[in-house]
Amino acid sequence: MPSQTELLLRLGVQDSLVGQAQTDTSPLPDDVAGQAADIPVLSTDAPPAREDLLAAEPDLVVSPTEYEFTAEQGFASIDQLAQNGAQAYVATGGCADRRNTAEVTDVLTDVTNLGDILRVPDAAADLARDAQDRLAAVETAIADHPRLTVAQVYVEGNSLGAIGAGVEADIISKAGGENVFDPNAPEFADFFAAEINPEEIISRNPEAIVFGTASPQQEEQTRTYLRTTFPDIPAVKNDLLIAVPQSDLYPGTLGNIDAVETIAARLYPDAFK
């Protein structure tokens, strides 16, 4: 994913990259985009096909989740990569046994691990230190503010879903929000998100709503849906509908830190003046 490409570029290993994938799902930040200009594109809107990935002859494949290695989807499995001399690294927060309990700081584990694997521990230490400092700055800024209640949702057509667990939920917590959905609730036992009825949002009456967006059109469609469906809840009345780039919500990306900063600044604007 571009989020993993960004992380590798910030570790300074651009000369080792033989491929980038899912490039149309989100843009790279402006300050590193130029470094990726000559890296071959293996796929645009989905993980690369098995043949395309194997043809690049990588030694290491870095991914946000285990989904990218689903053989049934036509992707190279971890075993197939191993048979071709490649290892796989799945982001800590994207591993199947960690997905529902992932935390923002899991990306620091990834930074350290990849720094060791790629033999750039100093660059990794600098990157991790900067991320820790940014999280600490948010924590300090909002320390004395009462926590606002937050619902994190996704909208697909007329289908409404809630996010109650995973790194997405921890982003809300790190930003100072109190999630109106309990990560220990049965509906989030096996997956970090669940489809819900609009009444679930109305009954919880959140003061803010966070949602991921992949394009300006999708953002506007989601805003319209939320304003039309929930005109009387505080989040809509006070215009606290907070859009975050979907790519910043993926496991194993420095964008998780950006998301914490974005949400905290909207929830507690006085804390960042």
N, C-alpha and C positions, 0 to 999 in steps of 0.2 A: 504494500500500500504506500501511497505518497507519505503517509505519516512515518513509516519505517524508513523510507528513502531520506526524509528530512533528518531523522535521527542519525543515520549513517553519514550523511553529509556533514552534520555538525560535529561528528567525531573525527572528521578529516580524512575519511577513507574513500573519497570519490574515485581515486585512480584504481581501486579494487572492484568497483561496481561494474558487472557485466550485463545487468538488466534491471529495469524498473517495471512495475506492474500497476494495473488499475489506475493509470495516470489521469483519466478523465473524472475520477470520483471526487477529487479535490485538488486545488492548485497548490503547488509548493510555495512557501513564503518567498517574497521577492528577493530577500537577501541571500537565498541559497538556490533559487531557481536556475540561475545561469550555470551553476556547477553541474546541473543534470542535463544540460542541453545535448551532450554527446553520448549519454548513456542510452543504449538500445532500449526501446519500448517493447516489452513482451506481451502486454495486453493493455486495454484501455478502460473498460467498464466492468471487468470481471477478473478473477484470478487467471493466470496464464494456463493455456492448455498444456497437458502433460508433455507433449512433443516439443512445444515451444520452450518450456522451461528446461527440459533435459538438453535441448540443443545448445543452450547457452553455456552448458558445462560448468555450473557453479560449484564451488567448494562448500558454500554456506548459503542457505535460503532463510531470510528473516521475514516473519509474518506476524500480524496482530492476533490471529486466532488459529484454531485447529481447522476451521472450515476450509481454509485455502489448500489443505492437503487431502480433501475428500475425493477419493478415487472414483466414487460413483458419479461425481459431477464432471469427470473427465480431467481432473487435476492430478498431478503427481503426488502419490502418497509419500509419507515419510520413509516407509520401507523401500519404495521404488527409488527415491532419491539416494538412499544409502547404497542400494545396489549399483548406482552410478557414481559413487564416490562423493556424495554430497551429504552434509549434515543440515539439520533444520533447527532453527531457533524460534519458538513461539513466545510471544510476549507473556510475561509472568501473569498479568491480569487477564490474558486471553486463553490460558490453559483451561481445559474442561473442568478440572477439579478446583479451579480458583475463580472461574468466571463470575459466580454469584457473590463471592466475598472479596473481590478485587478492590484495591485502594489506589488512590492517586500516586502514592509513594512507590507503588510497584514499578513505575517507570524508572525510578532511581536504581532499582535492582537490575533492570534491563540495561541501563546506561553502564553500570559497573561491569555486568557480565560481558556485554559486547566490547567494552574497553579492554577487558582481559583477553577475550577470544581473538580480537583483531590487533592486539598488542599496541593499544593506544591508551594506556591507563591514565596518563596525565591529562589528556583531553577529556576523558570520561570523568575524572575527578573534578575538573573545572566545570563541566556541564552539569554534573550532579549538584555541585555547590551552588551554582547559580539558581537551579530549580528549587533547592531547599531554601535559599534566601528569599525567593519570590513567594513561596508558600508561607514562610515565617512572617513576611511583611503583611500579607493578607490577614493572617491570624492576629497579629498585633493591632492592625487597623480596626478590625471589627470586634475586638475583645469586649468592649463595653456596650455593645449594641444588643438589644433584645432580639432573639432569633425570629425571623419571619417564617411563616409556613409556606412551603413550596410543593407544587405538584410538577413532576416531570412527565411529559407525555409525548407520544408520537401519533400523527394523524396520516392515515392512508385512505384517500377517498372519504367515505363516511365511517371508516373504521377508526376507533379510538383505542389507544393503548396507554398503559401506565408503566413507568420504570420505577422499580422499588428496590433494586439490589445492584450489585456489580460496581464497576468503577464509576459508572454514570451517577449512581446514588451517592458515592463517596465524594464526587465532585460537588454535589449540592451541600453535603455536610462541611467540606473544607471551605466552601464559600460562605458559610454561616447560616445556611437554610435548614429548616426543620422539615424533613420530607413527610408529607401527609400519608405516604404509603409505607407500611412497615416491612422492612426486608425479611422479617421472620414470619410474615403472613404466608399461609399455605399456597397462595397463588404464585409466590415467588420462590417456592421451595426448589424447583427444578430449573427455572429460567429467570433471568433478571427482569423480564418484562412480561406483561399479561394484558390481554384484551379486556376492556372494561366497558360498562355502560356510562353514558354521560352523568347519570344520577350519582355515580361514585365520586365524581369531581364536585358536583353541587353539594353533596352531603358533607364533604371535607372542607369546602369553602376556602381554598388556598388564597394567600395574599399575593402570591406570584406563581407564574407558570413558566417553566423552562422547556424548550423544545429544540431539537436538532434540525438543521436545515442544510440542504445540498445545493440550493439555487435560490435566487431572488424570487422566482415564481412560486416555488414551493413554500418559501417563507410567507409570502403574501396570502397564499391559499390557506395556510395553517392559521395565520392571524384572523382571517375572515371567518374561518370555521369556529375558532375559539370565541370571537366576539359575538357571533350569531348564536352559538349554542349556550354560552355562559354569560349573558349580559349582566347578571346581577351579582356575580362573585367579585370579591375585592380585587383580584388579579386583573380583571377586565376593567372594572370601574376606575382603577388607579393606573391603568396602562402599564402594568408590570408583566408583560408578555415578553420573555427574554429569549431571543434567538441566539443559538450557538452553532457554529459550523459543525456539521455532523462528524467531520474528520477529527475534531477536537475531543470527541467522546469515545473514540476507539481505544482499546487497550494498547499500552506500550507506545504512547506518543507523548511528546513534550507538549502537544496541544492540550493535554489534560490540565496543565498549569495555566495555559491561556484561558481555558474555560472557567477555572476557579476565579481568576482575576476578573473576567468579564461579568460573571454572575454576581460576585461580591460587589462590584462597582455599581451594578444596577440595584441590588438589594439595599445597599447602604451608601448612597452617593456622598453623604456628608463625611464619611470616613476617609474619603480619598481626595478631598479638596486640598 
